[in-house]
């Protein structure tokens, strides 16, 4: 019997023998994470199943982040509607580029209050060396605000660097109203915790000159806040009068006249 089987095997064509088993170095099949074709039993002309779309919120956030400008325009002659001007009691002017693409509601709030004259004569009530200068509270205590409702947070990915202008708030995230602060030096712990809505584009030396303290003994204040597009002239404090020199009686008696 064995001889007959062996003879039969020898008589088979080589092609038939070749299909009896795969070559040892050939892959056994497609990788398990790559579909080889339509599922078993599915019609061959069935449409392919599209990849699952990202959630609407994630897609919107991604699109918004892509649309946000990453670079601040430092040209003070462009887009005047989005430049906030602060004339300070230290005799200097600060220009802030507002970024509605980052925080539209916060930018609109600051512009509204500035045009109402709300910020005029308000002090910088909290100024910490190496950190920031905070203003926008009409009471000067850090607890006040405008009569407008608080704003929902508009946290964004932009870092708090030197010259950043961001909205102050209480413990609740949606409690920003009118107070804002200007950063002296980078403070990245604030990122995504406070709404960054602008950047100083000129006059940072004026910010550096703001009196320190919580509150300062002689606080710097905003003489006038305005929007550049409104073309208001600077409103700076008058120069301090020069004190007359005290003359002694001898100096007075020695005066001569022709």
C-alpha positions as CSV (number, residue, x, y, z in Angstrom):
1,X,0.0,0.0,0.0
2,X,2.8,2.4,0.9
3,X,4.5,1.8,-2.4
4,X,1.3,2.5,-4.3
5,X,0.8,5.9,-2.5
6,X,4.4,6.9,-3.1
7,X,4.1,6.1,-6.8
8,X,0.9,8.1,-7.0
9,X,2.5,11.1,-5.4
10,X,5.4,11.0,-7.7
11,X,3.1,11.0,-10.7
12,X,1.4,14.3,-9.7
13,X,2.4,17.4,-11.6
14,X,4.7,19.8,-9.7
15,X,2.1,22.6,-9.9
16,X,-0.3,20.7,-7.8
17,X,2.3,20.0,-5.2
18,X,3.2,23.6,-5.1
19,X,-0.3,24.6,-4.0
20,X,-0.5,22.1,-1.3
21,X,1.2,24.4,1.3
22,X,2.3,28.0,1.5
23,X,6.0,28.9,1.3
24,X,7.5,29.3,4.7
25,X,8.7,32.9,4.1
26,X,5.3,34.1,2.8
27,X,3.0,36.0,5.1
28,X,0.1,33.9,6.4
29,X,-2.4,36.7,5.7
30,X,-2.9,40.4,5.9
31,X,-2.1,42.2,9.2
32,X,-4.9,41.9,11.8
33,X,-5.5,45.7,11.9
34,X,-5.9,46.1,8.2
35,X,-9.2,44.8,6.7
36,X,-8.7,42.4,3.8
37,X,-11.9,43.4,2.2
38,X,-15.6,43.7,2.9
39,X,-16.9,41.7,5.8
40,X,-17.9,38.1,5.1
41,X,-21.4,37.9,3.7
42,X,-21.5,41.6,2.7
43,X,-22.4,42.4,-0.9
44,X,-19.3,43.1,-3.0
45,X,-20.8,46.4,-4.2
46,X,-21.7,47.6,-0.7
47,X,-20.6,51.2,-0.1
48,X,-17.6,51.6,2.1
49,X,-18.4,52.7,5.6
50,X,-17.0,56.3,6.2
51,X,-14.7,56.9,9.1
52,X,-16.5,58.2,12.2
53,X,-16.6,61.9,12.2
54,X,-15.1,63.8,15.1
55,X,-17.6,65.2,17.6
56,X,-19.0,68.6,16.6
57,X,-17.4,70.4,19.6
58,X,-13.9,69.1,18.8
59,X,-14.3,70.0,15.1
60,X,-15.4,73.5,16.0
61,X,-12.6,74.0,18.4
62,X,-10.0,72.8,15.9
63,X,-11.4,75.1,13.2
64,X,-11.5,78.1,15.6
65,X,-7.9,77.4,16.6
66,X,-6.8,77.2,13.0
67,X,-8.5,80.5,12.2
68,X,-7.0,82.4,15.1
69,X,-4.0,84.6,14.1
70,X,-0.9,83.5,15.9
71,X,0.9,86.7,15.5
72,X,-0.1,90.1,16.9
73,X,0.0,93.1,14.5
74,X,2.3,95.7,16.1
75,X,1.6,98.3,13.4
76,X,-0.4,101.0,15.3
77,X,-1.6,102.5,12.0
78,X,-3.6,99.4,11.1
79,X,-7.0,98.2,12.3
80,X,-7.6,101.2,14.6
81,X,-11.0,99.8,15.7
82,X,-9.1,97.2,17.7
83,X,-6.5,99.4,19.4
84,X,-7.1,100.5,23.0
85,X,-5.3,103.6,24.1
86,X,-4.6,104.3,27.7
87,X,-3.4,107.8,28.7
88,X,-1.8,107.3,32.1
89,X,-1.3,109.7,35.0
90,X,2.5,109.2,34.6
91,X,2.3,111.3,31.5
92,X,2.6,108.4,29.0
93,X,0.4,106.6,26.5
94,X,-0.1,102.8,26.1
95,X,-1.4,101.2,22.9
96,X,-3.0,97.8,23.2
97,X,-3.8,95.6,20.2
98,X,-7.2,94.0,20.9
99,X,-7.7,90.5,19.5
100,X,-11.4,89.7,18.8
101,X,-10.3,86.5,17.1
102,X,-9.1,85.2,20.5
103,X,-11.9,86.5,22.8
104,X,-14.7,88.4,20.9
105,X,-16.9,89.0,23.9
106,X,-14.1,90.3,26.1
107,X,-12.8,92.6,23.4
108,X,-16.3,94.0,22.8
109,X,-16.8,94.6,26.5
110,X,-13.6,96.5,26.9
111,X,-14.4,98.6,23.8
112,X,-17.9,99.3,25.1
113,X,-16.6,100.4,28.5
114,X,-13.8,102.5,27.1
115,X,-16.3,104.4,24.8
116,X,-18.5,105.0,27.8
117,X,-15.7,106.6,29.7
118,X,-15.9,103.9,32.3
119,X,-12.1,103.5,32.7
120,X,-11.3,107.2,33.0
121,X,-9.7,108.1,36.3
122,X,-9.6,104.5,37.5
123,X,-6.5,103.5,39.4
124,X,-4.1,100.5,39.0
125,X,-5.1,99.1,42.4
126,X,-2.9,95.9,42.4
127,X,0.6,96.1,41.0
128,X,3.0,93.4,41.8
129,X,6.7,93.7,40.8
130,X,7.7,91.0,38.3
131,X,4.1,90.0,37.8
132,X,1.4,92.4,36.6
133,X,-0.6,95.6,36.9
134,X,-4.3,95.4,37.4
135,X,-7.0,98.0,36.9
136,X,-10.6,98.4,35.9
137,X,-12.3,98.6,39.3
138,X,-14.2,101.9,39.9
139,X,-14.0,101.3,43.7
140,X,-10.2,100.8,43.6
141,X,-10.5,97.8,46.0
142,X,-10.4,94.9,43.5
143,X,-14.0,93.9,44.3
144,X,-15.9,96.2,41.9
145,X,-17.0,96.1,38.3
146,X,-19.4,97.6,35.8
147,X,-23.2,97.3,35.8
148,X,-23.0,95.0,32.8
149,X,-23.3,91.2,33.4
150,X,-20.3,89.0,33.9
151,X,-18.8,87.3,30.8
152,X,-18.4,83.6,30.1
153,X,-14.8,82.6,30.0
154,X,-13.0,82.7,26.6
155,X,-9.8,80.9,27.6
156,X,-7.5,80.3,24.7
157,X,-4.1,78.8,23.8
158,X,-2.2,82.1,23.8
159,X,0.5,82.4,26.5
160,X,0.8,85.1,29.1
161,X,4.0,86.8,28.1
162,X,5.4,90.3,28.6
163,X,2.8,92.8,27.5
164,X,-0.1,90.4,27.5
165,X,-3.5,91.9,28.5
166,X,-6.0,89.6,30.1
167,X,-9.2,89.8,32.0
168,X,-9.2,89.5,35.8
169,X,-11.9,87.4,37.4
170,X,-13.0,86.0,40.8
171,X,-12.8,82.3,41.7
172,X,-15.6,81.4,39.2
173,X,-14.4,81.0,35.7
174,X,-17.3,83.0,34.3
175,X,-16.9,86.1,36.6
176,X,-14.9,88.5,34.4
177,X,-16.5,91.9,34.1
178,X,-14.4,95.0,33.7
179,X,-11.1,94.5,35.4
180,X,-8.0,93.6,33.4
181,X,-4.3,93.3,33.9
182,X,-1.1,93.8,32.0
183,X,1.7,91.3,32.5
184,X,5.3,92.5,33.2
185,X,7.0,89.1,32.7
186,X,5.9,85.8,31.4
187,X,3.6,83.9,33.7
188,X,2.6,80.6,32.0
189,X,0.6,79.3,35.0
190,X,-2.1,81.8,33.9
191,X,-2.5,80.1,30.5
192,X,-6.0,78.7,29.9
193,X,-7.1,80.0,33.3
194,X,-7.6,83.7,32.3
195,X,-8.9,85.2,29.1
196,X,-6.0,86.6,27.1
197,X,-7.5,89.3,24.8
198,X,-4.7,91.6,23.7
199,X,-1.1,92.7,23.8
200,X,0.7,96.0,24.4
201,X,2.1,97.2,21.0
202,X,3.7,100.4,22.2
203,X,4.3,102.2,25.5
204,X,5.4,99.2,27.6
205,X,7.8,101.6,29.3
206,X,4.7,103.4,30.6
207,X,3.4,100.1,32.0
208,X,6.8,99.5,33.6
209,X,6.5,102.9,35.3
210,X,3.2,102.2,37.0
211,X,3.5,102.5,40.8
212,X,3.7,99.2,42.7
213,X,1.6,98.2,45.6
214,X,-1.6,96.5,46.7
215,X,-2.8,99.3,46.6
216,X,0.0,101.7,45.8
217,X,0.4,104.6,48.2
218,X,0.4,107.0,45.2
219,X,-1.4,104.9,42.5
220,X,-1.0,105.5,38.8
221,X,-4.4,105.9,37.1
222,X,-6.0,106.0,33.7
223,X,-6.6,109.6,32.7
224,X,-8.4,108.5,29.5
225,X,-9.2,105.2,27.8
226,X,-10.2,105.4,24.1
227,X,-10.4,103.4,20.9
228,X,-7.9,104.6,18.3
229,X,-10.6,104.7,15.6
230,X,-12.4,107.4,17.5
231,X,-9.3,109.7,17.1
232,X,-9.5,111.2,20.6
233,X,-6.5,113.5,21.3
234,X,-4.2,112.4,24.1
235,X,-5.4,113.5,27.6
236,X,-2.4,113.5,29.8
237,X,-2.0,115.3,33.1
238,X,-0.5,118.8,33.0
239,X,3.1,119.1,33.8
240,X,3.8,119.8,37.4
241,X,4.6,123.5,37.9
242,X,8.1,124.4,38.6
243,X,8.5,125.8,42.1
244,X,9.8,129.3,42.4
245,X,13.2,129.5,44.0
246,X,13.2,130.9,47.5
247,X,15.3,134.1,47.7
248,X,16.9,135.3,50.9
249,X,16.5,138.9,52.1
250,X,20.1,139.7,51.1
251,X,19.5,138.4,47.6
252,X,16.4,140.6,47.3
253,X,18.2,143.6,48.7
254,X,21.1,143.1,46.3
255,X,19.0,143.1,43.2
256,X,19.8,146.0,40.9
257,X,17.8,147.9,38.3
258,X,18.8,150.4,35.7
